[in-house]
Amino acid sequence: MRAMFVLAPLSLAALLPAAALGDDAATPEAQQCLAKAVYFEARGEDEVSQRAVADVVINRVEHPDFPDSVCEVIQDGGEKPPCQFSWWCDGKSDDPTEPEAWEQAQSVAQEVIQEPEKDVTDGAVFFHSAGQTPAWGDEMEPVGQIGSHMYYRAPEDDEELQQAEVTPQETPEE
């Protein structure tokens, strides 16, 4: 499957130097958290699609309405629904089981942390599977589809931002 994406001018957030992410992003723990997000949200997709998932996490780190570290962004909402990333609170193991896919996810995470200015989502802070229609989707500014996910920027009025949580969907066992 080809990745589909919207070509748009870079947002100001996308022009931030890597140093703007702070020291947290460079830690092994942060890279592991980001790699797990890539692995569980975009495993099996192409590199651009995987990068898009990682870019959303980094965009949230930089956004004032979200926690300011990679792991805190991913774990936002806790381990029980509702939460921000369904794989984090679905009750299943968060240990990767496919070595090649895990290696790819780690590579993408490292690249995104080193070069956050290459944001392929144009500042998106939310995404969902293209086949779903979350209640919060109408409240966000759509960026477009990249791979199997739809991406959104925060609305001008961010009051609703933290309320856009996800509830895990039934997914096939791995």
Disulfide bonds with the S-S distance in Angstrom:
Cys33-Cys71 2.03
Cys83-Cys89 1.93
